Amino acid sequence: MTKEKSYYSPAQNKATQKYLQEKRQQVRFWVRKGELDDLQAEAESTGMSMAAYVIKAVNDLADRQILTPPEKGQGRKRAVEVKEEE
């Protein structure tokens, strides 16, 4: 039996969980089936994470900063492939 490669050590995971509990709150909401894919695609098309996109939308609608946007380099990074038309 082989052990799967872990990206985080148990100590890193413990530190991350502690930080999240002390410094962050989670917001969850439901959307209709299919809309999540549309939201993800729209966020990716702007080069933003889904969280950053939603935070920007909330702040733009409120016409002031209610939520703090993530700093560049924070959070998960996703590779976005850009196809050029010939």
C-alpha positions in Angstrom: 0.0 0.0 0.0 1.5 3.3 -1.1 0.9 6.5 0.8 -0.5 9.4 -1.3 1.7 12.5 -1.6 0.5 15.3 0.7 1.1 18.9 -0.2 0.9 19.9 3.4 2.5 18.4 6.4 0.3 17.8 9.5 2.0 20.8 11.2 1.2 23.1 8.2 -2.4 21.9 8.1 -2.7 22.6 11.8 -1.3 26.1 11.4 -3.5 26.8 8.4 -6.7 25.7 10.3 -5.7 27.8 13.3 -5.2 30.8 11.1 -8.5 30.3 9.4 -10.4 30.0 12.6 -8.8 33.1 14.2 -8.7 35.4 11.1 -11.4 34.4 8.7 -15.1 33.7 8.4 -16.7 31.6 5.7 -19.6 32.8 3.5 -21.7 30.2 1.7 -24.6 30.6 -0.6 -26.5 28.5 -3.1 -27.0 29.0 -6.8 -29.1 27.2 -9.4 -27.5 24.3 -11.2 -25.4 25.4 -14.1 -24.9 28.9 -12.7 -21.8 27.9 -10.7 -20.1 27.0 -14.0 -21.1 30.3 -15.5 -19.7 32.2 -12.5 -16.5 30.3 -12.5 -16.1 30.9 -16.3 -16.8 34.7 -15.9 -14.3 35.0 -13.0 -11.6 33.1 -15.0 -12.2 35.3 -18.1 -11.3 38.3 -16.0 -8.3 36.6 -14.5 -9.8 36.6 -11.0 -10.5 33.8 -8.6 -14.2 33.2 -7.9 -13.9 34.7 -4.4 -12.1 37.8 -5.7 -14.8 38.2 -8.4 -17.7 38.0 -5.9 -15.9 40.4 -3.5 -15.4 42.9 -6.3 -19.1 42.6 -7.3 -20.3 43.2 -3.7 -18.0 46.2 -3.3 -19.0 47.6 -6.7 -22.7 47.2 -6.0 -22.3 48.9 -2.5 -20.3 51.6 -4.1 -17.8 51.3 -1.3 -15.4 48.7 0.1 -17.3 46.4 2.4 -15.2 43.3 1.9 -11.4 43.3 1.6 -10.2 41.8 -1.7 -7.4 39.2 -1.5 -3.9 40.4 -2.1 -2.1 39.4 -5.2 -0.4 36.1 -4.7 -2.8 34.9 -2.0 -5.1 31.9 -2.3 -5.1 29.2 -4.9 -3.6 29.8 -8.3 -5.2 28.2 -11.3 -3.6 28.0 -14.7 -5.7 29.7 -17.4 -5.0 28.8 -20.9 -5.5 31.6 -23.4 -6.1 30.6 -26.9 -5.2 33.0 -29.6 -7.3 33.0 -32.8 -5.3 32.5 -36.0 
